[in-house]
């Protein structure tokens, strides 16, 4: 019982890609793929996300939040590939980095940006720009925080405010965030731990408006796993910049103690052992969020806790959300 690519009937891969039969596979979702086919799958995923969000029209001006890390670098490379595959009028793309850290980090980010912002074959430029945090936000981050979680939240909010403000000033239509499914699953956990469930719009590719800035947030990598991103960077032979620790007076050990950082480590561990767990978390959170939103839309604004509990329940058959299979011990 083997298929034409040598895959046995029980689904155990023999080291060949399920799409083309080539050797050298990766298994980010349990399906064996060569890196070339993974590349094609992810480019198609970005194009599909743009189509669903109507973010690929020539009138679209996309501002990519570029930290220089693996995820924003991968997304920049994928968006570049999308631009290269289009003829005629295309969407506009610019990379914007919010400055933080020292000179060495700034140089590393600039080097990462240079690897994906060379002019397109027709001469079209992809701008790379560096902006600063607002004065009050920079001052607040420089103060010694009460705890790591509060500082982490403040840093994220400050960076997003800076990006939204700049996007509006440049008449951009969308701020593109490089968050992938792994990041979003971690957000589900740390938001719940803080007693404030993440809104459903924050867990999808989006079209959700940025707070008061007149632009839309867009997450085209929302269906990808962090492992897939790193595999594709290896395939592209791109080098990400290192991540900054933060302010000089904050230790990496202190920052690693935040609820956010611990949630990210937890989800990364889940992903390495049970690939489907990341998307199961997201599907369940979206179902719960939709149930809560429906309940709040009622005139009485009463949340039916029984419905919420039922939406999140894993039944004895190992199913979530009416059919998404998970391990019973997961």
Protein Blocks (a to p, Z undefined) as FASTA:
>chain_A
ZZfkopafkopaehiafklopghiadfkopacdfklmmmmmmmmmmmmmmmnopabfklc
cddddehpaklmmmmmmmmmmmmmpghjddddddddddedjfklmmmmmmmmmmmmcccf
kopacddddddddfklmmmmmpccfbfklmmmmmmmmmmmmmmmmmmmnopabdcdfbdf
klmmmmmmmmmmnopacdfklmcnbjcdcehkopacddfklmpcfklmmmmmmmnopacd
dddfbjfklcfklmmmpmklmmmmmmmmmmmmmmmlmmmmmmmmmmmmmmmmmmmmpmnl
pacfklmmmmmpccfkopaehiaacdfkZZ
